Amino acid sequence: VNYWNFSIDEIALYDVPSLIDHILKETKVPAINYVGYSLGSTTFFMALAAQPSYNQKIRKMAGLAPACYLNNTNSFASNNKYLPFETFI
């Protein structure tokens, strides 16, 4: 029963940073691209908020359907100057 005694907080504080560090060590690159879906996006945001030094280890991040609300962010897709919709019509 103790094996399952963890929460989203432990995933964000321990698992996500460990995964990032392991990938960096194995690939020998300075930063990685991260794709997270649902809980993977949420725990990523939590991990980087708790440990800002990890921001330097991430080149780009794609958060697909994060299970959280983000305030004070800019969306690439919502900025119409980047999406020429008239070319699709």
Beta strands, then each sheet from edge to edge (+ up, - down):
strand 1: 32-37
strand 2: 58-64
sheet 1: 1+ 2+
end
